[in-house]
Amino acid sequence: MTLVKICGLKEPARIVQACEAGADFVGFVFFPPSRRNVMPHEAGELARHVTGQTRTVGLFVNPDDHLLETVLMSVALDVIQLHGEEKPERVAEIGLRFGVETLKALPVAVAEDLAVLPAYRDAADMLLFDAKPLPGAAQPGGNGLAFDWRLLQGLDVRKPWLLAGGLSPDNVEAALAMTGAPGVDVSSGVEISPGVKDPARLADFIAKAKGFGRNDR
């Protein structure tokens, strides 16, 4: 069944909803320029609402060890998502140092952007393919942009991976059909405003992604 990650959560009610609807991951953003940013103590409180088999993910952009240590003291993350320009060596180092699974985001715009896949495949536990941000963008993800999903067709990833970038309840089934992605990640596509999830769109997204997985068996 399709893995589903809901990122940029800031509201307890939406965390509860996501968990009850079957989301596999809920994500907290630790990147001050983002309007979805949460402080470590806020994430600790939010994580109290995570239930069932849902796992917690912390999104970081080029974090140093001090930031990671500070966050992990407040919230026991299951996965560290690295969404910056971290080199493969740094990704591997973080996984070893903190004993937490790593999810590395790879920005994609053209086929050549996938040349880094082998190096990051060896360094990270999971991968995420996201749309490359426009020049001058304030944040590396959560911009509501999509890329040409055909670039992922037939890609030999060899690791668990998620598709992100411009996904919404309106196109998630088409994205899954085109890419064969084992998982999807959404943030802005189910929002009323940054960090404020729309209950109806959130429910619809999870239902369609999970329903596609069942129907595709």
For each residue, the residues with C-beta under 8 A, 3 or more apart:
1: 210 213 214
2: 176 181 182 183 184 209 210 212 213
3: 24 25 160 162 182 183 184
4: 22 23 24 25 183 184 186 205 206 209 210
5: 23 24 25 26 27 57 162 183 184 185 186
6: 9 14 18 23 25 26 27 185 186 187 190 197 202 205 206
7: 26 27 29 36 57 59 142 164 185 186 187
8: 27 28 29 34 36 59 142 187 188 191 194 195
9: 6 14 15 18 26 27 28 46 195 197
10: 14 36 38 42 46 195 196
11: 14 15 195 196 197
12: 15 16 45 46 49
13: 16 17 199
14: 6 9 10 11 17 18 197 199 202
15: 9 11 12 18 19 26 46 49 50
16: 12 13 19 20 49 51
17: 13 14 20 21 199 202 203
18: 6 9 14 15 21 23 26 54 202 206
19: 15 16 23 26 49 50 51 52 54
20: 16 17 51 52
21: 17 18 202 203 206 207
22: 4 206 210
23: 4 5 6 18 19 26 54 206
24: 3 4 5 53 54 55 183
25: 3 4 5 6 54 55 56 57 78 79 185
26: 5 6 7 9 15 18 19 23 50 54 55 56 57
27: 5 6 7 8 9 56 57 58 59 81 185 187
28: 8 9 38 43 46 47 56 57 58 59 75
29: 7 8 34 36 37 38 59 142
30: 37 38 40 43 58 59 60 63 67 71
31: 34 37 59 60 61 83 139
32: 37
33: 37 138 139
34: 8 29 31 37 138 139 142 194
35: 193 194 195
36: 7 8 10 29 142 187 194 195
37: 29 30 31 32 33 34
38: 10 28 29 30 42 43 46
39: 42 43
40: 30 43 44 70 71 73 74 75
41: 44 45 74
42: 10 38 39 45 46
43: 28 30 38 39 40 46 47 58 71 74 75
44: 40 41 47 48 74 75
45: 12 41 42 48
46: 9 10 12 15 28 38 42 43 49 50 75
47: 28 43 44 50 56 75 76
48: 44 45
49: 12 15 16 19 46
50: 15 19 26 46 47 54 55 56
51: 16 19 20 54
52: 19 20
53: 24
54: 18 19 23 24 25 26 50 51
55: 24 25 26 50 78 79
56: 25 26 27 28 47 50 75 76 77 78 79
57: 5 7 25 26 27 28 77 78 79 80 81 103
58: 27 28 30 43 71 75 77 79 80 81
59: 7 8 27 28 29 30 31 81 83 141
60: 30 31 63 67 68 71 80 81 82 83 84
61: 31 82 83 84 139 140
62: 84 85 86
63: 30 60 67 68 82 84 94
64: 67 68
65: 68 69 97
66: 69 70
67: 30 60 63 64 70 71
68: 60 63 64 65 71 72 80 94 98
69: 65 66 72 73
70: 40 66 67 73 74
71: 30 40 43 58 60 67 68 74 75 77
72: 68 69 75 76 77 98 100
73: 40 69 70
74: 40 41 43 44 70 71
75: 28 40 43 44 46 47 56 58 71 72
76: 47 56 72
77: 56 57 58 71 72 80 100
78: 25 55 56 57 100 101
79: 25 55 56 57 58 100 101 102 103 125 126
80: 57 58 60 68 77 94 95 98 100 101 102 103
81: 27 57 58 59 60 102 103 104 105 128
82: 60 61 63 86 90 91 94 102 103 104 105 124
83: 31 59 60 61 105 130 140 141
84: 60 61 62 63 140
85: 62
86: 62 82 90 91 94 104
87: 90 91
88: 91 92 116 119 120 122 123 124
89: 92 93 123
90: 82 86 87 93 94
91: 82 86 87 88 94 95 102 104 120 123 124
92: 88 89 95 96 102 122 123 124
93: 89 90 96 97
94: 63 68 80 82 86 90 91 97 98 100 102
95: 80 91 92 98 99 100 101 102 123 124 125
96: 92 93 99
97: 65 93 94
98: 68 72 80 94 95
99: 95 96
100: 72 77 78 79 80 94 95
101: 78 79 80 95 125 126
102: 79 80 81 82 91 92 94 95 123 124 125 126
103: 57 79 80 81 82 124 125 126 127 128 162
104: 81 82 86 91 120 123 124 126 127 128
105: 81 82 83 127 128 129 130 140 141 164
106: 113 114 116 117 120 127 128 129 130
107: 113 130 131 132 133 140
108: 113 114 129 130 131 132 147 151 152 165
109: 113 131 132 147
110: 113 151
111: 114 151
112: 115
113: 106 107 108 109 110 116 132
114: 106 108 111 117 151 155
115: 112
116: 88 106 113 119 120
117: 106 114 120 121 127 155 157
118: 121 122
119: 88 116 122 123
120: 88 91 104 106 116 117 123 124 127
121: 117 118 124 127 157 158 159
122: 88 92 118 119
123: 88 89 91 92 95 102 104 119 120
124: 82 88 91 92 95 102 103 104 120 121 127 159
125: 79 95 101 102 103 159 160
126: 79 101 102 103 104 159 160 161 162
127: 103 104 105 106 117 120 121 124 157 159 160 161 162
128: 81 103 104 105 106 161 162 163 164 185
129: 105 106 108 147 152 161 162 163 164 165
130: 83 105 106 107 108 140 141 147 164 165 185
131: 107 108 109 141 143 145 146 147 164 165 166
132: 107 108 109 113 147
133: 107 137 139 140 141 143 145
134: 137 143 145
135:
136:
137: 133 134 140 143
138: 33 34
139: 31 33 34 61 133 142 143
140: 61 83 84 105 107 130 133 137
141: 59 83 105 130 131 133 164 165 187
142: 7 8 29 34 36 139 187 188 194
143: 131 133 134 137 139 188
144: 166 188 189
145: 131 133 134 165 166
146: 131 149 165 166 167 171
147: 108 109 129 130 131 132 151 165 166
148: 151
149: 146 152 153 163 175 178 179
150: 153 178
151: 108 110 111 114 147 148 155
152: 108 129 149 155 163 179 180 181
153: 149 150 178 179 180
154:
155: 114 117 151 152
156:
157: 117 121 127 161
158: 121
159: 121 124 125 126 127
160: 3 125 126 127 182 183
161: 126 127 128 129 157 181 182 183
162: 3 5 103 126 127 128 129 181 182 183 184 185
163: 128 129 149 152 167 175 176 179 181 183 184 185
164: 7 105 128 129 130 131 141 167 184 185 186 187
165: 108 129 130 131 141 145 146 147
166: 131 144 145 146 147 171 189
167: 146 163 164 171 172 175 184 185 186 189 205
168: 171 172 186 189 190 201 205
169: 172 189 190 201 204 205 208
170:
171: 146 166 167 168 174 175
172: 167 168 169 175 176 184 186 205 208 209 212
173: 176 177 208 209 212
174: 171 177 178
175: 149 163 167 171 172 178 179 181 184
176: 2 163 172 173 179 180 181 184 209 212 213 216
177: 173 174 212
178: 149 150 153 174 175
179: 149 152 153 163 175 176
180: 152 153 176
181: 2 152 161 162 163 175 176 184
182: 2 3 160 161 162
183: 2 3 4 5 24 160 161 162 163
184: 2 3 4 5 162 163 164 167 172 175 176 181 209
185: 5 6 7 25 27 128 130 162 163 164 167
186: 4 5 6 7 164 167 168 172 189 190 205
187: 6 7 8 27 36 141 142 164 190 191
188: 8 142 143 144 191 194
189: 144 166 167 168 169 186 201 205
190: 6 168 169 186 187 197 198 201 202 205
191: 8 187 188 194 195 196 197 198 201
192: 196 197 198
193: 35 196
194: 8 34 35 36 142 188 191
195: 8 9 10 11 35 36 191
196: 10 11 191 192 193
197: 6 9 11 14 190 191 192 201 202
198: 190 191 192 201 202
199: 13 14 17 202 203
200: 203 204
201: 168 169 189 190 191 197 198 204 205
202: 6 14 17 18 21 190 197 198 199 205 206
203: 17 21 199 200 206 207
204: 169 200 201 207 208
205: 4 6 167 168 169 172 186 189 190 201 202 208 209
206: 4 6 18 21 22 23 202 203 209 210
207: 21 203 204 210 211
208: 169 172 173 204 205 211 212
209: 2 4 172 173 176 184 205 206 212 213
210: 1 2 4 22 206 207 213 214
211: 207 208 214 215
212: 2 172 173 176 177 208 209 215 216
213: 1 2 176 209 210 216 217
214: 1 210 211 217
215: 211 212
216: 176 212 213
217: 213 214
